[in-house]
Amino acid sequence: MKKAKLSLKDLIEENKQELLLDKEEVEKIEKRLDEKYVKLTAK
């Protein structure tokens, strides 16, 4: 049977990866919103 508990280091590393992905998603969304805002205000 595999060890159920991950080491603390592994957990931290996993969370870092997820946070980086979340950050990228947020930046993409912000960029899209900025572009929409520019289009709206350019009229």
CHARMM internal coordinates of N, CA and C (Angstrom, degrees):
IC EDIT
DIST 1 N 1 CA 1.4643
DIST 1 CA 1 C 1.5310
ANGL 1 N 1 CA 1 C 110.14
DIST 1 C 2 N 1.3182
ANGL 1 CA 1 C 2 N 114.24
DIHE 1 N 1 CA 1 C 2 N 137.01
DIST 2 N 2 CA 1.4547
ANGL 1 C 2 N 2 CA 118.86
DIHE 1 CA 1 C 2 N 2 CA -179.34
DIST 2 CA 2 C 1.5171
ANGL 2 N 2 CA 2 C 111.26
DIHE 1 C 2 N 2 CA 2 C -74.85
DIST 2 C 3 N 1.3093
ANGL 2 CA 2 C 3 N 114.48
DIHE 2 N 2 CA 2 C 3 N 150.02
DIST 3 N 3 CA 1.4556
ANGL 2 C 3 N 3 CA 120.23
DIHE 2 CA 2 C 3 N 3 CA 176.57
DIST 3 CA 3 C 1.5311
ANGL 3 N 3 CA 3 C 108.86
DIHE 2 C 3 N 3 CA 3 C -64.23
DIST 3 C 4 N 1.3082
ANGL 3 CA 3 C 4 N 116.41
DIHE 3 N 3 CA 3 C 4 N 125.18
DIST 4 N 4 CA 1.4627
ANGL 3 C 4 N 4 CA 120.24
DIHE 3 CA 3 C 4 N 4 CA -176.15
DIST 4 CA 4 C 1.5253
ANGL 4 N 4 CA 4 C 111.40
DIHE 3 C 4 N 4 CA 4 C -75.28
DIST 4 C 5 N 1.3216
ANGL 4 CA 4 C 5 N 115.92
DIHE 4 N 4 CA 4 C 5 N -36.00
DIST 5 N 5 CA 1.4607
ANGL 4 C 5 N 5 CA 119.21
DIHE 4 CA 4 C 5 N 5 CA -176.08
DIST 5 CA 5 C 1.5205
ANGL 5 N 5 CA 5 C 111.75
DIHE 4 C 5 N 5 CA 5 C -83.96
DIST 5 C 6 N 1.2884
ANGL 5 CA 5 C 6 N 115.40
DIHE 5 N 5 CA 5 C 6 N 127.97
DIST 6 N 6 CA 1.4554
ANGL 5 C 6 N 6 CA 119.87
DIHE 5 CA 5 C 6 N 6 CA 171.82
DIST 6 CA 6 C 1.5185
ANGL 6 N 6 CA 6 C 107.34
DIHE 5 C 6 N 6 CA 6 C -81.64
DIST 6 C 7 N 1.3055
ANGL 6 CA 6 C 7 N 115.16
DIHE 6 N 6 CA 6 C 7 N 153.74
DIST 7 N 7 CA 1.4568
ANGL 6 C 7 N 7 CA 117.05
DIHE 6 CA 6 C 7 N 7 CA 176.47
DIST 7 CA 7 C 1.5269
ANGL 7 N 7 CA 7 C 108.14
DIHE 6 C 7 N 7 CA 7 C -69.90
DIST 7 C 8 N 1.3003
ANGL 7 CA 7 C 8 N 115.71
DIHE 7 N 7 CA 7 C 8 N 157.08
DIST 8 N 8 CA 1.4610
ANGL 7 C 8 N 8 CA 121.11
DIHE 7 CA 7 C 8 N 8 CA -179.98
DIST 8 CA 8 C 1.5260
ANGL 8 N 8 CA 8 C 110.19
DIHE 7 C 8 N 8 CA 8 C -57.09
DIST 8 C 9 N 1.3177
ANGL 8 CA 8 C 9 N 115.26
DIHE 8 N 8 CA 8 C 9 N -40.44
DIST 9 N 9 CA 1.4640
ANGL 8 C 9 N 9 CA 120.57
DIHE 8 CA 8 C 9 N 9 CA -179.92
DIST 9 CA 9 C 1.5307
ANGL 9 N 9 CA 9 C 110.80
DIHE 8 C 9 N 9 CA 9 C -59.94
DIST 9 C 10 N 1.3456
ANGL 9 CA 9 C 10 N 115.76
DIHE 9 N 9 CA 9 C 10 N -43.32
DIST 10 N 10 CA 1.4622
ANGL 9 C 10 N 10 CA 120.02
DIHE 9 CA 9 C 10 N 10 CA 179.13
DIST 10 CA 10 C 1.5265
ANGL 10 N 10 CA 10 C 111.30
DIHE 9 C 10 N 10 CA 10 C -63.49
DIST 10 C 11 N 1.3232
ANGL 10 CA 10 C 11 N 115.72
DIHE 10 N 10 CA 10 C 11 N -41.96
DIST 11 N 11 CA 1.4660
ANGL 10 C 11 N 11 CA 119.83
DIHE 10 CA 10 C 11 N 11 CA 179.95
DIST 11 CA 11 C 1.5226
ANGL 11 N 11 CA 11 C 110.88
DIHE 10 C 11 N 11 CA 11 C -62.80
DIST 11 C 12 N 1.3249
ANGL 11 CA 11 C 12 N 115.72
DIHE 11 N 11 CA 11 C 12 N -43.89
DIST 12 N 12 CA 1.4679
ANGL 11 C 12 N 12 CA 120.20
DIHE 11 CA 11 C 12 N 12 CA 179.81
DIST 12 CA 12 C 1.5271
ANGL 12 N 12 CA 12 C 109.55
DIHE 11 C 12 N 12 CA 12 C -62.15
DIST 12 C 13 N 1.3143
ANGL 12 CA 12 C 13 N 116.22
DIHE 12 N 12 CA 12 C 13 N -44.21
DIST 13 N 13 CA 1.4653
ANGL 12 C 13 N 13 CA 121.21
DIHE 12 CA 12 C 13 N 13 CA -179.65
DIST 13 CA 13 C 1.5305
ANGL 13 N 13 CA 13 C 110.65
DIHE 12 C 13 N 13 CA 13 C -61.29
DIST 13 C 14 N 1.3279
ANGL 13 CA 13 C 14 N 116.07
DIHE 13 N 13 CA 13 C 14 N -43.64
DIST 14 N 14 CA 1.4633
ANGL 13 C 14 N 14 CA 121.39
DIHE 13 CA 13 C 14 N 14 CA 179.30
DIST 14 CA 14 C 1.5293
ANGL 14 N 14 CA 14 C 110.69
DIHE 13 C 14 N 14 CA 14 C -61.51
DIST 14 C 15 N 1.3235
ANGL 14 CA 14 C 15 N 115.95
DIHE 14 N 14 CA 14 C 15 N -44.86
DIST 15 N 15 CA 1.4613
ANGL 14 C 15 N 15 CA 120.35
DIHE 14 CA 14 C 15 N 15 CA -179.94
DIST 15 CA 15 C 1.5205
ANGL 15 N 15 CA 15 C 111.40
DIHE 14 C 15 N 15 CA 15 C -64.54
DIST 15 C 16 N 1.3206
ANGL 15 CA 15 C 16 N 116.43
DIHE 15 N 15 CA 15 C 16 N -38.23
DIST 16 N 16 CA 1.4636
ANGL 15 C 16 N 16 CA 120.45
DIHE 15 CA 15 C 16 N 16 CA 177.90
DIST 16 CA 16 C 1.5194
ANGL 16 N 16 CA 16 C 110.18
DIHE 15 C 16 N 16 CA 16 C -59.99
DIST 16 C 17 N 1.3365
ANGL 16 CA 16 C 17 N 116.07
DIHE 16 N 16 CA 16 C 17 N -45.22
DIST 17 N 17 CA 1.4633
ANGL 16 C 17 N 17 CA 120.57
DIHE 16 CA 16 C 17 N 17 CA 180.00
DIST 17 CA 17 C 1.5277
ANGL 17 N 17 CA 17 C 110.34
DIHE 16 C 17 N 17 CA 17 C -60.22
DIST 17 C 18 N 1.3312
ANGL 17 CA 17 C 18 N 116.31
DIHE 17 N 17 CA 17 C 18 N -44.70
DIST 18 N 18 CA 1.4649
ANGL 17 C 18 N 18 CA 120.22
DIHE 17 CA 17 C 18 N 18 CA 179.85
DIST 18 CA 18 C 1.5204
ANGL 18 N 18 CA 18 C 111.39
DIHE 17 C 18 N 18 CA 18 C -64.27
DIST 18 C 19 N 1.3229
ANGL 18 CA 18 C 19 N 116.61
DIHE 18 N 18 CA 18 C 19 N -40.12
DIST 19 N 19 CA 1.4578
ANGL 18 C 19 N 19 CA 120.17
DIHE 18 CA 18 C 19 N 19 CA 179.01
DIST 19 CA 19 C 1.5195
ANGL 19 N 19 CA 19 C 110.98
DIHE 18 C 19 N 19 CA 19 C -64.44
DIST 19 C 20 N 1.3213
ANGL 19 CA 19 C 20 N 116.29
DIHE 19 N 19 CA 19 C 20 N -40.08
DIST 20 N 20 CA 1.4603
ANGL 19 C 20 N 20 CA 119.59
DIHE 19 CA 19 C 20 N 20 CA 178.44
DIST 20 CA 20 C 1.5218
ANGL 20 N 20 CA 20 C 110.53
DIHE 19 C 20 N 20 CA 20 C -62.42
DIST 20 C 21 N 1.3270
ANGL 20 CA 20 C 21 N 116.83
DIHE 20 N 20 CA 20 C 21 N -41.75
DIST 21 N 21 CA 1.4633
ANGL 20 C 21 N 21 CA 120.55
DIHE 20 CA 20 C 21 N 21 CA 178.45
DIST 21 CA 21 C 1.5236
ANGL 21 N 21 CA 21 C 110.46
DIHE 20 C 21 N 21 CA 21 C -63.78
DIST 21 C 22 N 1.3327
ANGL 21 CA 21 C 22 N 116.40
DIHE 21 N 21 CA 21 C 22 N -43.88
DIST 22 N 22 CA 1.4608
ANGL 21 C 22 N 22 CA 120.80
DIHE 21 CA 21 C 22 N 22 CA 178.67
DIST 22 CA 22 C 1.5223
ANGL 22 N 22 CA 22 C 110.14
DIHE 21 C 22 N 22 CA 22 C -60.33
DIST 22 C 23 N 1.3258
ANGL 22 CA 22 C 23 N 115.97
DIHE 22 N 22 CA 22 C 23 N -43.06
DIST 23 N 23 CA 1.4570
ANGL 22 C 23 N 23 CA 120.97
DIHE 22 CA 22 C 23 N 23 CA -178.72
DIST 23 CA 23 C 1.5268
ANGL 23 N 23 CA 23 C 110.06
DIHE 22 C 23 N 23 CA 23 C -61.65
DIST 23 C 24 N 1.3330
ANGL 23 CA 23 C 24 N 116.68
DIHE 23 N 23 CA 23 C 24 N -42.12
DIST 24 N 24 CA 1.4650
ANGL 23 C 24 N 24 CA 120.24
DIHE 23 CA 23 C 24 N 24 CA 178.36
DIST 24 CA 24 C 1.5180
ANGL 24 N 24 CA 24 C 110.84
DIHE 23 C 24 N 24 CA 24 C -62.30
DIST 24 C 25 N 1.3334
ANGL 24 CA 24 C 25 N 116.94
DIHE 24 N 24 CA 24 C 25 N -42.50
DIST 25 N 25 CA 1.4624
ANGL 24 C 25 N 25 CA 121.16
DIHE 24 CA 24 C 25 N 25 CA 179.07
DIST 25 CA 25 C 1.5261
ANGL 25 N 25 CA 25 C 110.42
DIHE 24 C 25 N 25 CA 25 C -60.89
DIST 25 C 26 N 1.3159
ANGL 25 CA 25 C 26 N 116.09
DIHE 25 N 25 CA 25 C 26 N -46.31
DIST 26 N 26 CA 1.4648
ANGL 25 C 26 N 26 CA 120.91
DIHE 25 CA 25 C 26 N 26 CA -179.47
DIST 26 CA 26 C 1.5243
ANGL 26 N 26 CA 26 C 110.07
DIHE 25 C 26 N 26 CA 26 C -60.98
DIST 26 C 27 N 1.3240
ANGL 26 CA 26 C 27 N 116.60
DIHE 26 N 26 CA 26 C 27 N -42.71
DIST 27 N 27 CA 1.4637
ANGL 26 C 27 N 27 CA 119.67
DIHE 26 CA 26 C 27 N 27 CA -179.97
DIST 27 CA 27 C 1.5237
ANGL 27 N 27 CA 27 C 111.48
DIHE 26 C 27 N 27 CA 27 C -63.96
DIST 27 C 28 N 1.3387
ANGL 27 CA 27 C 28 N 116.82
DIHE 27 N 27 CA 27 C 28 N -38.36
DIST 28 N 28 CA 1.4697
ANGL 27 C 28 N 28 CA 120.40
DIHE 27 CA 27 C 28 N 28 CA 177.77
DIST 28 CA 28 C 1.5204
ANGL 28 N 28 CA 28 C 110.06
DIHE 27 C 28 N 28 CA 28 C -62.78
DIST 28 C 29 N 1.3307
ANGL 28 CA 28 C 29 N 116.13
DIHE 28 N 28 CA 28 C 29 N -45.07
DIST 29 N 29 CA 1.4615
ANGL 28 C 29 N 29 CA 121.15
DIHE 28 CA 28 C 29 N 29 CA -179.21
DIST 29 CA 29 C 1.5256
ANGL 29 N 29 CA 29 C 110.21
DIHE 28 C 29 N 29 CA 29 C -63.84
DIST 29 C 30 N 1.3310
ANGL 29 CA 29 C 30 N 116.67
DIHE 29 N 29 CA 29 C 30 N -44.37
DIST 30 N 30 CA 1.4651
ANGL 29 C 30 N 30 CA 120.27
DIHE 29 CA 29 C 30 N 30 CA 179.00
DIST 30 CA 30 C 1.5260
ANGL 30 N 30 CA 30 C 110.66
DIHE 29 C 30 N 30 CA 30 C -59.93
DIST 30 C 31 N 1.3144
ANGL 30 CA 30 C 31 N 115.91
DIHE 30 N 30 CA 30 C 31 N -41.79
DIST 31 N 31 CA 1.4610
ANGL 30 C 31 N 31 CA 120.31
DIHE 30 CA 30 C 31 N 31 CA -179.99
DIST 31 CA 31 C 1.5233
ANGL 31 N 31 CA 31 C 110.10
DIHE 30 C 31 N 31 CA 31 C -61.86
DIST 31 C 32 N 1.3309
ANGL 31 CA 31 C 32 N 115.99
DIHE 31 N 31 CA 31 C 32 N -44.47
DIST 32 N 32 CA 1.4615
ANGL 31 C 32 N 32 CA 120.74
DIHE 31 CA 31 C 32 N 32 CA 179.54
DIST 32 CA 32 C 1.5261
ANGL 32 N 32 CA 32 C 110.75
DIHE 31 C 32 N 32 CA 32 C -62.07
DIST 32 C 33 N 1.3266
ANGL 32 CA 32 C 33 N 115.96
DIHE 32 N 32 CA 32 C 33 N -43.34
DIST 33 N 33 CA 1.4637
ANGL 32 C 33 N 33 CA 119.76
DIHE 32 CA 32 C 33 N 33 CA 179.97
DIST 33 CA 33 C 1.5209
ANGL 33 N 33 CA 33 C 110.68
DIHE 32 C 33 N 33 CA 33 C -64.45
DIST 33 C 34 N 1.3338
ANGL 33 CA 33 C 34 N 116.15
DIHE 33 N 33 CA 33 C 34 N -41.11
DIST 34 N 34 CA 1.4635
ANGL 33 C 34 N 34 CA 120.34
DIHE 33 CA 33 C 34 N 34 CA 177.92
DIST 34 CA 34 C 1.5258
ANGL 34 N 34 CA 34 C 110.67
DIHE 33 C 34 N 34 CA 34 C -59.27
DIST 34 C 35 N 1.3415
ANGL 34 CA 34 C 35 N 115.63
DIHE 34 N 34 CA 34 C 35 N -43.65
DIST 35 N 35 CA 1.4636
ANGL 34 C 35 N 35 CA 119.64
DIHE 34 CA 34 C 35 N 35 CA -179.65
DIST 35 CA 35 C 1.5241
ANGL 35 N 35 CA 35 C 111.12
DIHE 34 C 35 N 35 CA 35 C -63.66
DIST 35 C 36 N 1.3363
ANGL 35 CA 35 C 36 N 116.65
DIHE 35 N 35 CA 35 C 36 N -41.89
DIST 36 N 36 CA 1.4661
ANGL 35 C 36 N 36 CA 120.25
DIHE 35 CA 35 C 36 N 36 CA 178.38
DIST 36 CA 36 C 1.5240
ANGL 36 N 36 CA 36 C 110.34
DIHE 35 C 36 N 36 CA 36 C -63.58
DIST 36 C 37 N 1.3332
ANGL 36 CA 36 C 37 N 116.05
DIHE 36 N 36 CA 36 C 37 N -41.68
DIST 37 N 37 CA 1.4620
ANGL 36 C 37 N 37 CA 121.01
DIHE 36 CA 36 C 37 N 37 CA -179.45
DIST 37 CA 37 C 1.5267
ANGL 37 N 37 CA 37 C 110.43
DIHE 36 C 37 N 37 CA 37 C -62.51
DIST 37 C 38 N 1.3175
ANGL 37 CA 37 C 38 N 115.83
DIHE 37 N 37 CA 37 C 38 N -43.04
DIST 38 N 38 CA 1.4637
ANGL 37 C 38 N 38 CA 120.21
DIHE 37 CA 37 C 38 N 38 CA 179.44
DIST 38 CA 38 C 1.5256
ANGL 38 N 38 CA 38 C 109.93
DIHE 37 C 38 N 38 CA 38 C -61.35
DIST 38 C 39 N 1.3357
ANGL 38 CA 38 C 39 N 116.61
DIHE 38 N 38 CA 38 C 39 N -43.02
DIST 39 N 39 CA 1.4693
ANGL 38 C 39 N 39 CA 120.27
DIHE 38 CA 38 C 39 N 39 CA 179.40
DIST 39 CA 39 C 1.5257
ANGL 39 N 39 CA 39 C 110.72
DIHE 38 C 39 N 39 CA 39 C -62.63
DIST 39 C 40 N 1.3255
ANGL 39 CA 39 C 40 N 116.18
DIHE 39 N 39 CA 39 C 40 N -42.28
DIST 40 N 40 CA 1.4625
ANGL 39 C 40 N 40 CA 120.09
DIHE 39 CA 39 C 40 N 40 CA -178.41
DIST 40 CA 40 C 1.5227
ANGL 40 N 40 CA 40 C 111.77
DIHE 39 C 40 N 40 CA 40 C -66.95
DIST 40 C 41 N 1.3188
ANGL 40 CA 40 C 41 N 116.46
DIHE 40 N 40 CA 40 C 41 N -40.10
DIST 41 N 41 CA 1.4638
ANGL 40 C 41 N 41 CA 119.44
DIHE 40 CA 40 C 41 N 41 CA -176.46
DIST 41 CA 41 C 1.5206
ANGL 41 N 41 CA 41 C 111.63
DIHE 40 C 41 N 41 CA 41 C -81.49
DIST 41 C 42 N 1.3169
ANGL 41 CA 41 C 42 N 117.89
DIHE 41 N 41 CA 41 C 42 N -14.88
DIST 42 N 42 CA 1.4623
ANGL 41 C 42 N 42 CA 121.20
DIHE 41 CA 41 C 42 N 42 CA -178.96
DIST 42 CA 42 C 1.5247
ANGL 42 N 42 CA 42 C 111.62
DIHE 41 C 42 N 42 CA 42 C -76.62
DIST 42 C 43 N 1.3310
ANGL 42 CA 42 C 43 N 117.01
DIHE 42 N 42 CA 42 C 43 N -20.18
DIST 43 N 43 CA 1.4642
ANGL 42 C 43 N 43 CA 121.15
DIHE 42 CA 42 C 43 N 43 CA -177.68
DIST 43 CA 43 C 1.5095
ANGL 43 N 43 CA 43 C 111.89
DIHE 42 C 43 N 43 CA 43 C -69.94
END
COOR INIT
IC SEED 1 N 1 CA 1 C
IC BUILD
